[in-house]
Amino acid sequence: MSTEDSARLAWFKSSYSGNEGGECVEVATTPDAVHVRDSKEPMRPQLVFTQQSWATFVAFATRP
């Protein structure tokens, strides 16, 4: 995905992140993928996951 295309995505970060500028990631979703980037370096390369891969990761990360 080009930088221009990336700029069109609706990026958001967790409500737990706050506005202090700490270490955060931002996420944007499309029908086919979930995009993840460093909030401090938004123009750097991003990670892209399938919806299923992201759902598996979130399920694992939120397990007690």
Backbone as a printed PyTorch tensor [residue, N CA C, xyz], in Angstrom:
tensor([[[  0.8560,  -1.1770,   0.0000],
         [  0.0000,   0.0000,   0.0000],
         [  0.8910,   1.2250,   0.0000]],

        [[  0.5700,   2.1580,  -0.8280],
         [  1.3660,   3.3770,  -0.9010],
         [  1.0650,   4.2910,   0.2780]],

        [[  1.9510,   5.2600,   0.4980],
         [  1.7470,   6.2370,   1.5680],
         [  0.4620,   7.0080,   1.3430]],

        [[  0.1840,   7.3290,   0.0900],
         [ -1.0370,   8.0580,  -0.2280],
         [ -2.2720,   7.2370,   0.1320]],

        [[ -2.2720,   5.9550,  -0.2210],
         [ -3.3930,   5.0800,   0.1280],
         [ -3.5090,   4.9300,   1.6440]],

        [[ -2.3890,   4.8180,   2.3120],
         [ -2.3750,   4.6880,   3.7660],
         [ -2.9890,   5.9110,   4.4360]],

        [[ -2.7750,   7.0800,   3.8710],
         [ -3.3140,   8.3120,   4.4420],
         [ -4.8380,   8.3430,   4.3570]],

        [[ -5.4170,   7.6000,   3.4620],
         [ -6.8760,   7.5720,   3.3080],
         [ -7.5610,   6.6750,   4.3320]],

        [[ -6.8160,   5.8250,   5.0040],
         [ -7.4020,   4.9270,   5.9920],
         [ -7.8140,   5.7060,   7.2430]],

        [[ -8.8030,   5.2050,   7.9400],
         [ -9.2490,   5.8140,   9.1980],
         [ -8.4940,   5.1430,  10.3480]],

        [[ -7.4060,   5.7500,  10.7660],
         [ -6.5470,   5.2000,  11.8050],
         [ -7.0970,   5.5390,  13.1870]],

        [[ -6.9620,   4.5980,  14.1230],
         [ -7.3550,   4.8760,  15.4970],
         [ -6.4300,   4.1280,  16.4380]],

        [[ -6.3810,   4.5990,  17.6890],
         [ -5.5910,   3.9080,  18.6970],
         [ -6.4660,   3.6260,  19.9050]],

        [[ -6.0210,   2.7690,  20.7520],
         [ -6.7830,   2.3570,  21.9160],
         [ -7.1070,   3.5400,  22.8180]],

        [[ -8.2630,   3.4760,  23.4370],
         [ -8.6300,   4.5090,  24.4080],
         [ -7.7170,   4.4600,  25.6280]],

        [[ -7.0050,   3.3660,  25.8140],
         [ -6.0550,   3.2410,  26.9200],
         [ -4.7520,   3.9890,  26.6400]],

        [[ -4.5370,   4.4170,  25.4190],
         [ -3.2670,   5.0250,  25.0250],
         [ -3.0520,   6.4170,  25.6030]],

        [[ -4.0820,   7.1980,  25.7480],
         [ -3.9220,   8.5610,  26.2410],
         [ -3.2760,   9.4500,  25.1940]],

        [[ -2.9690,  10.6840,  25.5780],
         [ -2.3840,  11.6400,  24.6430],
         [ -0.9900,  12.0820,  25.0470]],

        [[ -0.3280,  11.3240,  25.8700],
         [  1.0030,  11.6930,  26.3380],
         [  2.1000,  11.4190,  25.3140]],

        [[  1.7630,  10.7660,  24.2290],
         [  2.7490,  10.5120,  23.1830],
         [  3.6610,   9.3380,  23.4550]],

        [[  3.2340,   8.4130,  24.2870],
         [  4.0430,   7.2370,  24.5990],
         [  4.1030,   6.2580,  23.4510]],

        [[  4.4430,   5.0590,  23.7620],
         [  4.5780,   4.0090,  22.7550],
         [  3.2060,   3.4390,  22.4200]],

        [[  2.6910,   3.7830,  21.2550],
         [  1.3550,   3.3490,  20.8360],
         [  1.4010,   2.8130,  19.4180]],

        [[  0.4150,   2.0150,  19.1120],
         [  0.2010,   1.6050,  17.7330],
         [ -1.1630,   2.1150,  17.3160]],

        [[ -1.3220,   2.3040,  16.0250],
         [ -2.6090,   2.6930,  15.4580],
         [ -3.0690,   1.5800,  14.5420]],

        [[ -4.3730,   1.4240,  14.4300],
         [ -4.9690,   0.3610,  13.6350],
         [ -5.9850,   0.9730,  12.6800]],

        [[ -6.0330,   0.4450,  11.4740],
         [ -7.0580,   0.8180,  10.4870],
         [ -7.5560,  -0.4670,   9.8450]],

        [[ -8.8440,  -0.5390,   9.6250],
         [ -9.4070,  -1.7450,   9.0210],
         [ -9.9800,  -1.4520,   7.6410]],

        [[ -9.9010,  -2.4570,   6.7990],
         [-10.5500,  -2.4590,   5.4900],
         [-11.3300,  -3.7690,   5.4180]],

        [[-12.1510,  -3.9610,   4.4210],
         [-12.8860,  -5.2290,   4.3450],
         [-11.9770,  -6.4670,   4.2880]],

        [[-10.7730,  -6.3030,   3.7520],
         [ -9.8890,  -7.4520,   3.5780],
         [ -8.7300,  -7.5380,   4.5500]],

        [[ -8.4410,  -6.4510,   5.2650],
         [ -7.2090,  -6.4510,   6.0520],
         [ -7.2940,  -5.5260,   7.2660]],

        [[ -6.3540,  -5.7480,   8.1780],
         [ -6.1530,  -4.8650,   9.3250],
         [ -4.7280,  -4.3350,   9.2140]],

        [[ -4.5870,  -3.0240,   9.2180],
         [ -3.2960,  -2.3560,   9.0840],
         [ -2.8700,  -1.8470,  10.4570]],

        [[ -1.5870,  -2.0210,  10.7730],
         [ -1.0580,  -1.6070,  12.0670],
         [  0.2010,  -0.7940,  11.8190]],

        [[  0.3100,   0.3640,  12.5080],
         [  1.5020,   1.1970,  12.3480],
         [  1.9000,   1.8110,  13.6840]],

        [[  3.1120,   2.2950,  13.7420],
         [  3.6450,   2.9980,  14.9030],
         [  3.0880,   4.4200,  14.8900]],

        [[  2.4370,   4.8350,  15.9600],
         [  1.8200,   6.1600,  15.9800],
         [  2.8410,   7.2960,  15.9470]],

        [[  4.0590,   7.0160,  16.3880],
         [  5.1030,   8.0460,  16.3690],
         [  5.7390,   8.1970,  14.9990]],

        [[  5.6420,   7.1810,  14.1590],
         [  6.2680,   7.1660,  12.8290],
         [  5.2410,   6.7240,  11.7810]],

        [[  4.1810,   7.4940,  11.5720],
         [  3.0990,   7.0320,  10.7020],
         [  3.4730,   6.8400,   9.2350]],

        [[  4.5520,   7.4270,   8.7780],
         [  4.9310,   7.2700,   7.3770],
         [  5.8540,   6.0760,   7.1430]],

        [[  6.2620,   5.4240,   8.1890],
         [  7.1060,   4.2330,   8.0380],
         [  6.2530,   3.0500,   7.6060]],

        [[  6.8920,   1.9610,   7.2050],
         [  6.1180,   0.7830,   6.7830],
         [  5.1810,   0.2990,   7.8900]],

        [[  4.1140,  -0.3310,   7.4730],
         [  3.1180,  -0.8510,   8.4060],
         [  2.9880,  -2.3530,   8.2530]],

        [[  2.3930,  -2.9640,   9.2470],
         [  2.0820,  -4.3830,   9.1800],
         [  0.6580,  -4.5170,   8.6630]],

        [[  0.4170,  -5.5660,   7.8780],
         [ -0.9160,  -5.8110,   7.3580],
         [ -1.2660,  -7.2730,   7.6300]],

        [[ -2.4340,  -7.4700,   8.2410],
         [ -2.8990,  -8.8020,   8.6050],
         [ -4.2420,  -9.0710,   7.9380]],

        [[ -4.5200, -10.3340,   7.6820],
         [ -5.8720, -10.6830,   7.2540],
         [ -6.8020, -10.4860,   8.4460]],

        [[ -8.0760, -10.3580,   8.1740],
         [ -9.0480, -10.2180,   9.2690],
         [ -8.9690, -11.4180,  10.2100]],

        [[ -8.8370, -12.6260,   9.6650],
         [ -8.7770, -13.8330,  10.4870],
         [ -7.5230, -13.8650,  11.3460]],

        [[ -6.3800, -13.5000,  10.7890],
         [ -5.1350, -13.4840,  11.5610],
         [ -5.2260, -12.4920,  12.7100]],

        [[ -5.7950, -11.3240,  12.4370],
         [ -5.9400, -10.3030,  13.4800],
         [ -6.8790, -10.7960,  14.5830]],

        [[ -7.9900, -11.4240,  14.2010],
         [ -8.9320, -11.9510,  15.1930],
         [ -8.2670, -13.0070,  16.0690]],

        [[ -7.4360, -13.8520,  15.4720],
         [ -6.7140, -14.8660,  16.2370],
         [ -5.7410, -14.2120,  17.2130]],

        [[ -5.0150, -13.1990,  16.7570],
         [ -4.0870, -12.4800,  17.6230],
         [ -4.8160, -11.8230,  18.7980]],

        [[ -5.9050, -11.1250,  18.5200],
         [ -6.6500, -10.4370,  19.5780],
         [ -7.2070, -11.4380,  20.5870]],

        [[ -7.7270, -12.5460,  20.1110],
         [ -8.2520, -13.5830,  21.0060],
         [ -7.1500, -14.1020,  21.9240]],

        [[ -5.9700, -14.3150,  21.3710],
         [ -4.8430, -14.7950,  22.1780],
         [ -4.3910, -13.7180,  23.1640]],

        [[ -4.2880, -12.4820,  22.7070],
         [ -3.7720, -11.3900,  23.5400],
         [ -4.7150, -11.0290,  24.6800]],

        [[ -5.9820, -11.2950,  24.5400],
         [ -6.9440, -10.9290,  25.5760],
         [ -7.3220, -12.0830,  26.4950]],

        [[ -6.6790, -13.2120,  26.3110],
         [ -6.9610, -14.3540,  27.2120],
         [ -6.4790, -14.0280,  28.6110]],

        [[ -7.2230, -14.4900,  29.6130],
         [ -6.7830, -14.2520,  31.0090],
         [ -5.5560, -15.0540,  31.3650]]])
